[in-house]
Amino acid sequence: MPIHEKSLIRPENLKTHEKLVVDGVDVSGHWSTFIHSRVVTDYNEALQEEIAALPGGENIHRCWQCGSCTNACTVNAVNPDFNPRYWIYLVRMGMESELLRDKDIIWQCVSCNKCTYACPRDVVPEGVMKALSHWLELKGHTRKSPSMIFDEVFTEQVIERGRIEEGRIIQSFFRRTGQALGQDWLIEMGRRLLRRLPLAMLTRLGLSSVHAPRTHGWARSRAALREYVAEEHARQRRALGLNELIEGAQRDAAGIPHA
C-alpha cells in the first residue's frame, strides 16, 4: 500500500546516509533519505464498526478528512501529536497497530467540543475521542482515564438516586482516583462558598452530603436504567468480540480445549 498519510512516516522508519554515491553522483544528506519498507498484516477490518458500537462513535463513518477537528482542537494547539483527524483515518483504514502507538495521548481530550462545532459533517469528533478512550480501556490496552472514572461516578449516582450531589461526586471521584480530598483549590472554594452562600442553602448542601436524598418514586426508573445499561454493555462486548475473549480465557483457566 502506498503511504499517502504523512503521519504514517515515523521518524524511526527514516534512514539517511551521511555519505552515499549512486552511479557517480553524490546523494549524501537528505538526498539519501529512505523509508524502511514494511508490510502491514494486522488490519482490523471491523475496527470502524467497533468504534461505532460505542457511545459517541456512531457517526465516524461520515468523516471526509477535512481536518477541521484538528485545526480547532484545544489540545492540538499545545501538542501537535494530538490529532483527531488522523486517528479517525486510522480507524476507518483498520490500522489498529498504528492507532495503539498513540494510546497514551488519545485520552487527553478535554471535551471542549470545539471540534464538534467546527465539523461540517456532524461526525461529533469529541464523541469519537470518548469512544476511542472507551475502546482502549475495554480492549485492555490502557487503564481507565480520570475522565472515564468521573463519567462512571456521575452516571452511577444518577441511576442510583435520580439526582446528583456535587459533593458526593467529588468525594467518590477522588477516592477512586487515589486523590486526597483536602486539596488547596477545593478548600479555597469551600471558604468562598461559606462567605457568600445563604445559611439555608449551606444547610441543605450539608444535609444532602450526609443524608444522600433520592428522587421520590425513583425505584422503577432505576430498574429500567440498570436494565438498559446492562443491555448496552452486552451489545458493546459483542461488537468488540469481548464475549469470545472472556469465554476463551475461562476455558484456558479451566483447561478446557477450544472447539
C-alpha positions as CSV (number, residue, x, y, z in Angstrom):
1,M,0.0,0.0,0.0
2,P,1.5,3.4,-0.9
3,I,1.9,5.8,2.0
4,H,-0.4,8.7,1.4
5,E,-0.7,9.8,5.1
6,K,2.4,11.8,6.2
7,S,1.8,10.9,9.9
8,L,2.4,7.2,9.0
9,I,6.1,8.0,8.2
10,R,7.5,7.7,11.6
11,P,11.0,9.2,12.4
12,E,12.3,5.8,13.3
13,N,11.5,4.5,9.8
14,L,13.6,7.1,8.1
15,K,17.2,6.2,7.2
16,T,19.8,8.8,5.9
17,H,23.3,8.0,4.6
18,E,25.9,10.6,5.6
19,K,27.9,9.6,2.5
20,L,26.3,7.9,-0.5
21,V,27.3,7.9,-4.1
22,V,25.0,6.4,-6.7
23,D,26.3,6.0,-10.3
24,G,29.0,8.5,-9.6
25,V,26.5,11.1,-8.2
26,D,26.9,12.2,-4.6
27,V,23.5,12.0,-3.0
28,S,24.6,12.3,0.6
29,G,22.5,14.1,3.3
30,H,18.8,14.5,2.8
31,W,19.0,13.3,-0.8
32,S,19.8,9.8,0.6
33,T,16.8,9.6,2.9
34,F,14.9,6.3,2.6
35,I,11.8,5.0,4.2
36,H,12.2,1.5,5.5
37,S,9.9,-0.9,3.6
38,R,7.2,-2.5,5.7
39,V,4.2,-4.7,5.3
40,V,1.1,-4.2,7.4
41,T,-0.5,-7.5,8.1
42,D,-2.6,-6.9,11.2
43,Y,-5.5,-4.9,9.8
44,N,-8.7,-5.0,11.9
45,E,-11.4,-4.8,9.3
46,A,-14.0,-4.4,12.0
47,L,-12.3,-1.5,13.7
48,Q,-14.7,1.1,12.5
49,E,-17.7,-1.0,13.5
50,E,-16.2,-1.5,16.9
51,I,-15.8,2.2,17.5
52,A,-19.3,2.9,16.0
53,A,-20.8,0.5,18.6
54,L,-19.5,2.6,21.5
55,P,-21.3,5.8,22.7
56,G,-20.0,8.8,20.7
57,G,-18.6,6.9,17.8
58,E,-21.9,6.3,15.9
59,N,-21.1,8.9,13.2
60,I,-17.5,8.1,12.5
61,H,-18.4,6.9,9.0
62,R,-19.3,10.4,8.0
63,C,-15.8,11.8,8.2
64,W,-14.3,13.1,4.9
65,Q,-10.9,14.0,6.4
66,C,-11.2,17.8,6.0
67,G,-9.1,18.4,9.2
68,S,-11.5,20.9,10.8
69,C,-11.5,19.0,14.0
70,T,-7.7,19.0,14.4
71,N,-7.5,22.6,13.3
72,A,-10.0,23.6,16.0
73,C,-8.6,21.3,18.7
74,T,-7.5,22.9,22.0
75,V,-5.1,20.1,22.8
76,N,-3.5,20.0,19.4
77,A,-2.6,23.7,19.8
78,V,-0.4,22.6,22.7
79,N,0.6,19.1,21.5
80,P,0.7,18.7,17.7
81,D,0.8,14.9,18.1
82,F,-2.8,15.0,19.4
83,N,-4.6,14.7,16.0
84,P,-8.3,13.6,15.9
85,R,-8.5,13.7,12.1
86,Y,-5.5,11.3,11.9
87,W,-6.9,8.8,14.4
88,I,-10.3,8.8,12.7
89,Y,-8.4,8.0,9.5
90,L,-6.6,5.1,11.1
91,V,-9.9,3.7,12.5
92,R,-11.5,3.8,9.1
93,M,-8.5,2.2,7.5
94,G,-8.5,-0.6,10.2
95,M,-4.9,0.2,11.2
96,E,-5.2,-0.8,14.8
97,S,-1.4,-1.2,15.4
98,E,-0.8,2.4,14.3
99,L,-3.6,3.6,16.5
100,L,-2.2,1.9,19.5
101,R,1.1,3.8,19.1
102,D,-0.8,6.9,20.3
103,K,-2.8,5.2,23.1
104,D,-1.1,7.3,25.8
105,I,-2.4,10.6,24.5
106,I,-5.8,9.8,22.9
107,W,-7.5,10.0,26.3
108,Q,-6.2,13.6,26.8
109,C,-9.2,15.1,25.0
110,V,-10.6,17.9,27.3
111,S,-14.2,17.7,25.8
112,C,-14.2,21.4,24.9
113,N,-16.3,20.5,21.8
114,K,-14.6,23.0,19.5
115,C,-14.0,20.1,17.1
116,T,-17.7,19.2,17.1
117,Y,-18.8,22.8,16.4
118,A,-16.3,23.0,13.5
119,C,-17.1,19.7,11.9
120,P,-19.2,20.1,8.7
121,R,-20.3,16.5,8.7
122,D,-21.7,16.1,12.2
123,V,-19.2,13.4,13.0
124,V,-19.1,14.6,16.6
125,P,-15.3,14.2,16.9
126,E,-15.4,14.8,20.7
127,G,-17.7,11.7,21.0
128,V,-15.3,9.7,18.8
129,M,-12.5,10.6,21.2
130,K,-14.6,9.3,24.1
131,A,-15.4,6.2,22.1
132,L,-11.7,5.6,21.4
133,S,-10.8,6.0,25.1
134,H,-13.5,3.6,26.0
135,W,-12.3,1.1,23.3
136,L,-8.7,1.3,24.5
137,E,-9.9,0.5,28.1
138,L,-12.3,-2.3,27.1
139,K,-9.6,-4.0,25.0
140,G,-7.2,-3.8,27.8
141,H,-4.7,-1.5,26.1
142,T,-4.9,1.2,28.7
143,R,-6.2,1.8,32.2
144,K,-9.3,3.8,32.8
145,S,-8.6,7.5,32.4
146,P,-9.6,10.0,35.1
147,S,-12.3,11.4,32.8
148,M,-13.8,7.9,32.3
149,I,-13.8,7.4,36.1
150,F,-15.6,10.7,36.6
151,D,-18.2,9.7,34.0
152,E,-18.8,6.4,35.8
153,V,-19.2,8.1,39.2
154,F,-21.6,10.7,37.7
155,T,-23.7,8.0,36.0
156,E,-23.8,5.7,39.0
157,Q,-25.2,8.5,41.2
158,V,-27.9,9.5,38.6
159,I,-29.0,5.8,38.2
160,E,-28.9,5.1,42.0
161,R,-30.6,8.2,43.3
162,G,-32.2,10.1,40.3
163,R,-30.2,13.2,41.1
164,I,-26.7,14.5,41.6
165,E,-24.9,15.8,44.6
166,E,-21.7,17.6,43.7
167,G,-20.0,17.0,47.0
168,R,-20.6,13.2,46.9
169,I,-19.4,13.1,43.2
170,I,-16.2,14.8,44.1
171,Q,-15.6,12.5,47.1
172,S,-16.2,9.4,45.1
173,F,-14.1,10.6,42.2
174,F,-11.1,11.5,44.4
175,R,-11.5,8.2,46.3
176,R,-11.4,6.1,43.1
177,T,-8.5,8.0,41.6
178,G,-6.5,8.0,44.8
179,Q,-6.5,11.7,45.3
180,A,-6.6,13.5,48.7
181,L,-9.9,15.3,49.5
182,G,-8.1,18.2,51.2
183,Q,-6.7,19.9,48.0
184,D,-5.9,23.6,48.2
185,W,-8.3,24.6,45.4
186,L,-11.2,22.7,47.0
187,I,-10.5,24.2,50.4
188,E,-10.4,27.7,48.9
189,M,-13.7,27.1,47.0
190,G,-15.3,25.9,50.3
191,R,-14.2,29.1,52.1
192,R,-15.6,31.3,49.4
193,L,-18.9,29.4,49.4
194,L,-19.1,29.8,53.2
195,R,-18.7,33.5,52.8
196,R,-21.2,34.0,50.0
197,L,-24.0,31.4,50.1
198,P,-27.0,31.9,52.4
199,L,-27.1,29.9,55.5
200,A,-30.2,28.0,54.5
201,M,-28.6,26.8,51.2
202,L,-25.4,25.8,53.1
203,T,-27.5,23.8,55.5
204,R,-29.3,22.0,52.6
205,L,-25.9,21.2,51.0
206,G,-24.6,19.8,54.2
207,L,-27.6,17.6,54.8
208,S,-27.5,16.4,51.2
209,S,-23.9,15.3,51.7
210,V,-24.8,13.3,54.8
211,H,-28.3,12.1,54.0
212,A,-27.9,11.5,50.2
213,P,-31.6,12.0,49.3
214,R,-33.3,10.2,46.4
215,T,-35.8,11.3,43.9
216,H,-39.3,10.3,45.0
217,G,-40.7,7.2,43.3
218,W,-37.4,6.5,41.6
219,A,-37.3,2.7,42.0
220,R,-39.0,1.8,38.7
221,S,-36.8,4.3,36.8
222,R,-33.7,3.0,38.4
223,A,-34.6,-0.6,37.5
224,A,-35.2,0.4,33.9
225,L,-32.0,2.3,33.6
226,R,-30.0,-0.6,35.1
227,E,-31.6,-3.0,32.6
228,Y,-30.8,-0.6,29.7
229,V,-27.1,-0.1,30.8
230,A,-26.7,-3.9,31.1
231,E,-28.1,-4.4,27.6
232,E,-25.8,-1.7,26.2
233,H,-22.7,-3.2,27.9
234,A,-23.6,-6.6,26.5
235,R,-24.1,-5.2,23.0
236,Q,-20.7,-3.4,23.2
237,R,-19.0,-6.6,24.3
238,R,-20.4,-8.5,21.4
239,A,-19.4,-5.8,18.9
240,L,-15.8,-5.8,20.2
241,G,-15.7,-9.6,20.3
242,L,-15.1,-9.5,24.1
243,N,-17.5,-12.3,24.9
244,E,-15.4,-14.7,22.9
245,L,-12.2,-13.5,24.5
246,I,-13.7,-13.8,28.0
247,E,-15.0,-17.3,27.2
248,G,-11.7,-18.3,25.8
249,A,-9.8,-17.1,28.9
250,Q,-12.3,-19.0,31.1
251,R,-11.7,-22.2,29.0
252,D,-7.9,-21.7,29.3
253,A,-8.1,-21.3,33.0
254,A,-10.2,-24.4,33.3
255,G,-8.1,-26.4,31.0
256,I,-10.9,-27.0,28.5
257,P,-9.8,-27.3,24.9
258,H,-11.3,-24.8,22.4
259,A,-13.8,-26.1,19.8
